[in-house]
Amino acid sequence: MRRLQVTQGRRLTYRDLADIAGTSERTMSEWMRGATSPMGMNGLLNLMSALQVDDAMKVLELWRETAPQDPTSANKAQEKRK
């Protein structure tokens, strides 16, 4: 199973990433290989890349604070890592 190195020394598998994203491991693998991409991802990345880094970070921080949390995805993945 492939792993992705992320900040603070944590290692996430495609399954972990898929759980966080609320999708299947196969779909995550296709996204990571570049074979497919999530709907709207290219547009979102184009918008984010037009921002200054500090502004992009503010957008992400605001999203984390205000986005509705899906307990079956991000929270479930966090529990698995404990």
N, C-alpha and C positions, 0 to 999 in steps of 0.2 A: 504494500500500500504506500503510495507516495505521500511525502510529508512536505509541508511548507514551513520554512523558518519565519517566524514573526517576531515582533518586538518582545523584549524582556525574556528572551531565551525560550519562549514557548514554541512548541512544534505542533502544528495542526495537520491532520490528515484531510484528504478530500471529503471523507465522511463527516469530519468535524465542521469543515467549511460548508458543506451541504446542509447540515443541521442548522447552522447559523443563518444561512440564506433561505432556509425553508424550501429546499429543492432536493432532488435525488443526487446520490453520489455520481451516477453516470453523467447527469447534466452538468454537475460541477466540473467533472473531468473534461467534458467537451468545452466548457467555458475556459478552463485553464489552458487547454491546448490551442485555443483560438478557433476551434472548428465551428463553434456557434457562440452567440453572446446573448445575454438576457435582453428581452425586449426593452427598448429605451436606453440601454446601457451606453451605446455610442453617443446618443444625444446628450445624456447626462454627463459623460466624460468630456464631451466637447464644451459644454457649458462650464464645467468645473475648471477645465484647462484655461478658459478665458479669464479666470479670476486670478488675482495675486494670491500667493501662498497663504498669507495671513487671513485673507477673506475666505479662501476655501476652507481653512481650518475652522473659522467661525461658523460657516455653514454646517460643517460636519458636527461640531459641538452642539449647535442648536438642534440639529436632527436627533442626536443622541438624547437630548433633554426632553424633546417634545414628541418624538415619534411614538405611535402606539406600539407597545411591545407584544409580540406573539409568543406566548409561553411555550408553544410547541417547537420553536426554532431556537432563538438566541439563548433563552433560559435553559432549555434542555441541553444545549451544547455546553453551556457553562457548568452545569451539574456533572456532565460526563468528565470534564477536565479536573474536577476536584479530587 
